[in-house]
């Protein structure tokens, strides 16, 4: 498995969008808008690949000089629970740290909170609705 940063609008990016759609949007009856995807050109796009096949992905969006937000974390359904998500998170944290960020935040789906807590993330605030389902804001300080 190769973890790497993906270029926006590349063939690998197209695979990333397809995976995110299948895992995160389609089950909720939601689509991506062109505007949403265009805005991602400034994000750090990360994918896990086995040869040409995308296994998992996520992205980092700068919120401030010190903080970035993890978004659109998705692992292929048949591969969940095999450590790929944890490897992806470790890689994303290292990329964020290398770029000078001190804190990683996210809006975690309620069903994924336990996964992120095992990786050192803590809930911040109350449950809220986003893309029609319950979420929690979670934070983690990145060690330097």
C-alpha positions as CSV (number, residue, x, y, z in Angstrom):
1,X,0.0,0.0,0.0
2,X,1.3,3.4,-1.0
3,X,0.2,6.6,0.8
4,X,0.7,9.7,-1.2
5,X,-0.4,13.3,-1.8
6,X,-2.7,13.5,-4.9
7,X,-2.8,16.4,-7.4
8,X,-6.2,18.1,-7.8
9,X,-7.9,17.2,-11.1
10,X,-5.6,14.3,-11.8
11,X,-6.7,10.7,-12.6
12,X,-6.0,9.8,-9.0
13,X,-8.2,12.7,-7.8
14,X,-11.0,11.3,-10.0
15,X,-10.6,8.0,-8.2
16,X,-10.7,9.8,-4.8
17,X,-13.9,11.7,-5.7
18,X,-15.5,8.4,-6.8
19,X,-14.5,6.6,-3.5
20,X,-15.8,9.6,-1.4
21,X,-19.1,9.5,-3.4
22,X,-19.6,5.8,-2.9
23,X,-18.7,5.7,0.8
24,X,-19.8,9.2,2.1
25,X,-22.4,10.7,-0.2
26,X,-24.3,8.1,-2.1
27,X,-25.7,6.3,1.0
28,X,-27.1,9.7,2.1
29,X,-28.6,10.5,-1.3
30,X,-26.1,13.4,-1.8
31,X,-24.0,14.5,-4.7
32,X,-20.9,16.7,-5.0
33,X,-21.3,20.1,-6.6
34,X,-18.7,21.4,-9.1
35,X,-18.2,24.4,-6.7
36,X,-17.4,22.0,-3.8
37,X,-14.8,20.1,-5.9
38,X,-13.3,23.2,-7.4
39,X,-12.6,24.6,-3.8
40,X,-10.5,21.5,-3.1
41,X,-7.7,22.7,-5.3
42,X,-6.1,24.4,-2.3
43,X,-6.5,21.3,0.0
44,X,-3.9,18.7,0.7
45,X,-5.4,15.6,-0.9
46,X,-4.2,12.2,0.4
47,X,-4.8,8.7,-1.0
48,X,-3.9,5.1,-0.2
49,X,-3.3,3.0,-3.3
50,X,-2.6,-0.6,-4.1
51,X,-1.1,-0.2,-7.6
52,X,-3.8,1.8,-9.5
53,X,-6.7,0.9,-7.0
54,X,-7.6,3.6,-4.4
55,X,-8.1,2.0,-1.0
56,X,-8.8,5.1,1.2
57,X,-8.5,8.8,1.1
58,X,-8.8,12.0,3.1
59,X,-8.0,15.7,2.8
60,X,-6.6,18.5,4.9
61,X,-8.0,22.0,4.7
62,X,-6.1,24.9,6.4
63,X,-8.3,26.7,8.9
64,X,-5.6,29.0,10.3
65,X,-1.8,29.2,10.4
66,X,-1.8,26.6,13.2
67,X,-4.9,24.5,12.5
68,X,-6.0,22.3,9.7
69,X,-9.2,20.3,9.3
70,X,-9.4,16.6,8.3
71,X,-12.2,16.1,5.8
72,X,-13.8,13.4,3.6
73,X,-12.0,10.4,5.3
74,X,-13.2,7.3,3.4
75,X,-12.0,3.7,3.4
76,X,-13.3,1.2,0.8
77,X,-16.1,-0.7,2.5
78,X,-14.5,-4.1,2.0
79,X,-11.3,-2.9,3.7
80,X,-12.6,-1.3,6.8
81,X,-11.2,-2.6,10.1
82,X,-7.9,-3.7,8.5
83,X,-5.7,-0.8,9.8
84,X,-5.8,1.2,6.5
85,X,-7.7,4.1,8.2
86,X,-5.2,4.3,11.0
87,X,-2.3,4.3,8.6
88,X,-4.0,7.0,6.6
89,X,-4.5,9.1,9.8
90,X,-0.9,8.7,10.8
91,X,0.3,9.8,7.3
92,X,-2.2,12.8,7.4
93,X,-1.0,13.9,10.8
94,X,2.7,13.7,9.7
95,X,1.9,15.8,6.5
96,X,0.1,18.4,8.7
97,X,2.9,18.5,11.2
98,X,5.5,18.8,8.4
99,X,3.6,21.8,7.1
100,X,3.7,23.5,10.4
101,X,0.2,22.8,11.7
102,X,-0.1,22.3,15.5
103,X,-3.7,21.1,15.7
104,X,-5.9,18.8,13.6
105,X,-9.7,19.2,13.8
106,X,-12.6,17.4,12.2
107,X,-16.3,17.0,12.1
108,X,-16.5,13.2,12.8
109,X,-19.6,11.2,12.0
110,X,-21.0,9.9,15.3
111,X,-20.4,6.3,14.1
112,X,-16.7,7.0,13.7
113,X,-16.0,8.7,17.0
114,X,-14.6,5.6,18.6
115,X,-12.1,5.1,15.8
116,X,-10.8,8.7,16.2
117,X,-10.7,8.4,20.0
118,X,-8.4,5.4,19.7
119,X,-6.0,7.7,17.7
120,X,-6.0,10.4,20.4
121,X,-8.8,12.7,19.2
122,X,-11.2,14.2,21.8
123,X,-14.7,15.5,21.4
124,X,-15.1,19.2,21.6
125,X,-18.7,20.5,22.1
126,X,-22.1,19.0,21.5
127,X,-23.4,16.7,18.8
128,X,-24.7,18.5,15.7
129,X,-26.2,17.6,12.3
130,X,-24.2,17.8,9.1
131,X,-25.0,16.2,5.8
132,X,-28.2,14.9,7.5
133,X,-26.4,12.8,10.1
134,X,-25.0,13.3,13.7
135,X,-21.4,14.6,14.0
136,X,-19.0,15.7,16.7
137,X,-16.2,18.2,16.4
138,X,-13.0,16.5,17.4
139,X,-9.5,17.9,18.0
140,X,-5.9,16.6,18.5
141,X,-2.7,18.5,19.3
142,X,0.1,17.4,17.0
143,X,3.3,16.7,18.8
144,X,6.3,18.5,17.3
